[in-house]
């Protein structure tokens, strides 16, 4: 055989194909095409939207690392083909067959098919899935979601009327040990989980929560710096129920050193007005305009997010606590980023916000 023969290429091709399959099999956030992405965010639109297109309450805007600006998804949020379905199906398809090598936890303060006292836990909503290599963490605002793995992917009818936000971030394994520490303050109401013994040393708090055990006392609040799988920096604010204050005003705005424009649920309890009492202020958003030439009022929105008022600061925070008086007594948190694409996408949605004199301010 002459030197440089290519007869070995079939084996090389097989190796490359196997490598491609291994990459494709990595646990990660998935986009609308089922591809691996470092992060994605979606905004489920309210049913009551003023615009040319009538809404079912299932449509959503979507963006990710590969397509970093809002676009109306071709799917509805109750379809498994969408990014949320594609991401969750990694759990639903493997929770039995890979039960000794993967860890997962699903939590919500409003739990499907349960009368449990979830209010004793954090006002938190999300889920995570990982193996010893990497995984993803999803933070969202949808009550009664997602279903337990045995029930497969569904979207609750109760989540259709109001707007909702979701963010998914892919992390390497070592970042989940940091996230585990956040649980001491975050204290989520986990209703479906599996944390095998191979994760015990790195995820002791998640394992205790999964077993229904009580966590040791944690800090009143804890700020964690996380790196996505592709090296993007995120800050996670986790407050305990002993930190009795508005997380937006008393902590996030002051820590980030930026005035915030905030969007959150306005139907429960006593809504907090815009606040200019500290160095950095927080203003309530009251009107959203989408890139689809439609608008909706914050009263029709259940999402929880905030952005810097000044464009130069570029902070975006997405989480699970509202600006309401009773939320001062609940644990929960926000994940924040200075990603310019995420910031522009959310910042450009804002049409009006409320000044501290409660007069509407036009942007």
C-alpha positions in Angstrom: 0.0 0.0 0.0 1.5 3.4 -0.9 2.3 5.9 1.8 -0.6 8.3 2.3 -3.3 5.7 1.3 -6.8 6.9 2.2 -8.1 3.4 2.9 -8.2 4.2 6.7 -10.7 6.9 6.1 -13.9 4.8 6.8 -12.6 4.2 10.3 -11.8 7.8 10.7 -15.3 8.7 9.4 -16.9 6.3 11.9 -14.9 8.0 14.7 -16.1 11.4 13.6 -19.7 10.2 13.4 -19.4 8.7 16.9 -18.0 12.0 18.2 -20.8 13.9 16.5 -23.3 11.7 18.2 -21.6 12.1 21.6 -21.7 15.9 21.1 -25.4 15.8 20.0 -26.1 13.6 23.1 -24.7 16.2 25.6 -27.3 17.5 28.0 -27.8 21.1 27.1 -30.4 23.8 26.2 -31.9 23.0 22.8 -33.1 25.5 20.2 -36.1 25.2 17.9 -34.2 22.9 15.6 -33.1 20.6 18.4 -29.5 22.0 18.2 -27.2 22.5 21.2 -27.2 26.2 22.4 -25.4 27.9 25.2 -28.6 29.7 26.2 -32.1 30.6 25.0 -34.9 32.9 26.2 -38.5 33.0 25.3 -41.4 35.3 26.1 -44.8 33.6 26.0 -47.3 36.3 24.9 -50.5 37.0 26.8 -53.8 36.1 25.3 -55.0 39.7 25.6 -52.7 41.5 23.2 -53.7 44.5 21.1 -52.5 43.9 17.6 -53.4 42.6 14.1 -52.9 38.9 15.0 -55.4 37.3 17.4 -53.6 35.4 20.1 -54.4 31.9 21.6 -52.2 32.5 24.6 -49.7 29.9 23.3 -47.6 32.0 21.0 -44.1 33.0 22.0 -41.2 35.1 21.0 -37.8 33.3 21.0 -34.1 34.0 20.8 -30.9 32.1 21.4 -27.1 32.2 21.0 -27.4 31.4 17.3 -30.3 33.8 16.6 -29.9 36.6 19.2 -33.0 38.7 18.5 -36.7 38.2 19.1 -38.6 36.2 16.5 -42.1 34.7 16.6 -41.7 31.0 17.0 -43.3 28.8 14.3 -44.4 26.5 17.2 -46.8 27.0 20.0 -45.5 26.6 23.6 -47.5 23.4 24.1 -45.7 21.6 21.3 -42.7 19.4 21.9 -41.0 20.7 18.8 -40.4 24.1 20.4 -37.2 24.9 22.4 -38.8 24.3 25.7 -40.2 20.9 24.6 -36.9 19.9 22.9 -35.0 20.8 26.1 -37.4 19.0 28.5 -37.6 15.9 26.3 -34.0 15.2 27.2 -35.2 14.6 30.8 -38.4 12.8 29.8 -36.6 10.4 27.4 -33.8 9.5 29.8 -35.0 9.7 33.4 -35.5 5.9 33.6 -32.8 4.5 31.3 -30.1 6.8 32.7 -31.3 7.1 36.3 -28.0 6.1 37.8 -25.9 8.6 35.8 -28.1 11.7 35.6 -29.4 14.1 38.2 -32.6 16.2 37.9 -34.8 18.4 39.9 -38.2 20.1 39.1 -39.5 22.7 41.4 -42.4 25.2 41.6 -44.3 27.0 44.3 -47.5 25.9 42.5 -47.2 22.1 42.0 -49.1 20.0 39.4 -51.4 17.4 41.0 -50.6 18.3 44.5 -52.1 20.0 47.6 -48.7 20.3 49.2 -47.6 23.3 51.3 -45.3 24.6 48.6 -45.7 28.1 50.0 -43.3 27.1 52.8 -40.6 26.8 50.1 -39.3 29.5 47.8 -41.4 31.4 45.3 -39.3 29.7 42.7 -40.0 28.0 39.4 -37.6 25.9 37.3 -35.9 22.7 36.6 -32.4 21.3 36.0 -30.9 18.2 34.4 -27.2 17.2 34.4 -24.7 14.4 34.2 -21.1 14.4 35.3 -20.1 16.4 32.2 -22.7 19.2 31.9 -26.4 20.1 32.0 -28.9 22.9 31.8 -30.8 25.1 34.3 -34.2 26.6 33.3 -35.8 29.5 35.3 -39.3 30.4 34.4 -42.5 32.0 35.6 -45.2 29.4 34.7 -47.2 27.9 37.6 -48.0 24.2 37.6 -45.2 23.5 35.1 -43.6 21.3 34.0 -45.3 17.9 34.5 -43.5 15.1 36.2 -41.5 12.9 33.7 -44.0 10.1 33.9 -46.7 12.4 32.4 -44.6 13.6 29.5 -44.6 17.1 28.0 -47.7 19.3 28.5 -48.3 23.0 29.0 -50.9 24.0 31.6 -54.1 25.8 30.5 -53.6 28.1 33.5 -50.4 29.4 31.8 -52.1 30.6 28.7 -53.9 33.9 29.7 -50.9 35.9 31.0 -47.4 36.5 29.7 -44.6 34.3 30.9 -40.8 34.3 30.6 -38.2 31.4 30.4 -34.4 31.4 30.3 -32.3 28.3 29.8 -28.5 28.2 30.3 -26.1 25.3 29.6 -23.5 24.8 32.3 -20.5 22.5 32.7 -20.7 20.2 35.7 -18.5 22.3 38.1 -21.0 25.1 38.0 -23.7 23.0 39.5 -21.7 22.7 42.7 -21.9 26.5 42.9 -25.6 26.4 42.1 -26.1 23.8 44.9 -24.8 26.4 47.4 -27.5 28.8 46.2 -30.1 26.3 47.4 -29.4 27.2 51.0 -31.0 30.6 50.4 -33.1 29.7 47.4 -34.9 26.8 49.1 -37.0 25.6 46.1 -40.2 23.5 46.4 -39.0 20.3 44.6 -41.8 18.0 43.5 -39.9 15.6 41.2 -36.2 14.7 41.4 -33.4 12.2 41.4 -30.0 12.9 42.7 -28.0 9.6 42.6 -25.3 8.9 45.1 -22.5 9.7 42.6 -23.6 13.4 42.9 -23.7 13.4 46.7 -20.4 15.0 47.4 -21.0 17.8 44.9 -24.7 18.4 45.3 -25.5 17.7 49.0 -28.2 20.4 49.3 -30.1 19.3 46.2 -29.9 15.7 47.5 -31.3 16.8 50.8 -34.1 18.7 49.1 -34.9 15.8 46.9 -35.1 13.5 49.9 -37.5 16.0 51.7 -34.9 16.7 54.3 -34.5 20.1 56.0 -31.6 22.2 54.8 -29.1 23.7 57.3 -29.5 27.4 57.9 -28.0 29.4 55.0 -27.1 33.0 54.4 -29.8 35.6 54.2 -28.8 36.2 50.6 -26.1 34.9 48.4 -24.7 36.2 45.1 -23.0 33.6 42.8 -21.0 34.2 39.6 -21.6 31.4 37.1 -20.0 30.7 33.7 -22.1 29.1 30.9 -20.6 26.2 29.0 -19.2 28.7 26.4 -17.8 31.0 29.0 -20.5 33.7 29.3 -20.8 35.2 32.8 -24.1 35.2 34.7 -24.8 36.5 38.2 -27.4 34.6 40.3 -29.1 36.5 43.2 -30.7 34.1 45.8 -32.5 35.6 48.8 -33.9 33.6 51.7 -37.2 34.3 53.4 -35.2 35.8 56.3 -34.0 38.7 54.0 -37.2 40.6 54.4 -37.1 43.2 51.7 -37.8 43.9 48.0 -35.0 42.1 46.1 -35.2 44.6 43.2 -34.7 47.7 45.2 -32.8 46.6 48.3 -30.3 44.3 46.6 -30.2 43.9 42.8 -30.3 47.6 41.7 -27.7 48.6 44.4 -25.4 45.6 43.7 -25.5 46.1 39.9 -25.3 49.9 40.4 -28.0 50.6 37.9 -31.5 52.0 37.8 -33.9 49.1 36.9 -37.1 49.0 34.9 -39.1 46.0 36.3 -41.9 43.8 35.0 -43.7 41.5 37.4 -47.1 40.1 38.4 -49.5 42.8 39.6 -52.5 40.8 40.8 -51.4 39.3 44.1 -51.3 41.2 47.4 -50.0 44.7 47.6 -48.2 45.9 44.5 -45.1 48.0 45.3 -44.8 51.4 43.6 -41.7 52.6 41.8 -39.0 53.3 44.4 -36.4 56.1 44.3 -35.5 56.0 48.0 -31.9 54.5 47.5 -29.0 55.4 45.3 -30.3 53.3 42.5 -34.0 53.4 41.6 -36.5 50.8 40.4 -39.4 51.7 38.1 -42.4 49.6 37.3 -43.1 49.0 33.6 -46.7 49.3 32.6 -46.8 48.9 28.8 -45.0 46.5 26.5 -44.7 46.7 22.7 -43.5 43.7 20.8 -41.6 43.6 17.5 -44.8 42.1 16.1 -46.5 45.6 16.3 -48.7 44.4 19.2 -48.9 45.8 22.7 -50.0 44.6 26.1 -50.2 46.1 29.6 -48.3 44.7 32.6 -51.5 43.8 34.2 -51.7 41.0 31.6 -48.2 39.7 32.4 -47.0 37.1 34.8 -43.4 37.3 33.9 -40.6 38.5 36.2 -37.7 40.5 34.7 -35.8 43.7 34.9 -33.4 45.7 32.7 -31.1 48.7 33.2 -32.9 52.0 32.5 -29.6 53.3 31.0 -28.5 51.6 27.8 -24.8 51.8 28.8 -25.3 49.4 31.7 -26.9 46.6 29.7 -28.1 44.5 32.6 -31.0 42.0 32.2 -32.3 39.9 35.1 -34.9 37.1 34.7 -36.3 35.4 37.8 -39.2 34.3 39.9 -40.0 37.0 42.5 -42.6 39.8 42.1 -42.6 43.4 43.2 -45.3 42.8 45.8 -45.2 43.4 49.6 -45.7 39.8 50.6 -42.8 38.6 48.3 -40.4 40.2 50.8 -41.1 37.2 53.0 -40.4 34.6 50.2 -37.2 33.2 49.1 -36.3 33.3 45.4 -34.0 35.0 43.0 -32.8 36.2 39.6 -30.2 35.3 37.0 -28.6 38.4 35.5 -26.4 39.0 32.4 -24.8 41.9 30.5 -25.3 40.1 27.2 -26.0 42.9 24.8 -28.4 40.9 22.6 -30.5 39.8 25.6 -30.5 43.4 26.9 -31.6 45.0 23.6 -34.3 42.4 23.1 -35.9 43.1 26.5 -35.1 46.8 26.7 -36.7 47.6 23.4 -40.0 46.0 24.5 -40.6 48.8 27.0 -42.9 51.6 26.0 -44.0 53.2 29.3 -42.9 52.9 32.9 -44.1 54.5 36.1 -42.1 57.3 37.7 -41.7 57.6 41.5 -44.5 60.2 41.5 -46.7 57.5 39.9 -47.0 59.5 36.7 -46.6 57.5 33.5 -43.3 58.2 31.7 -43.0 57.9 28.0 -39.8 56.6 26.6 
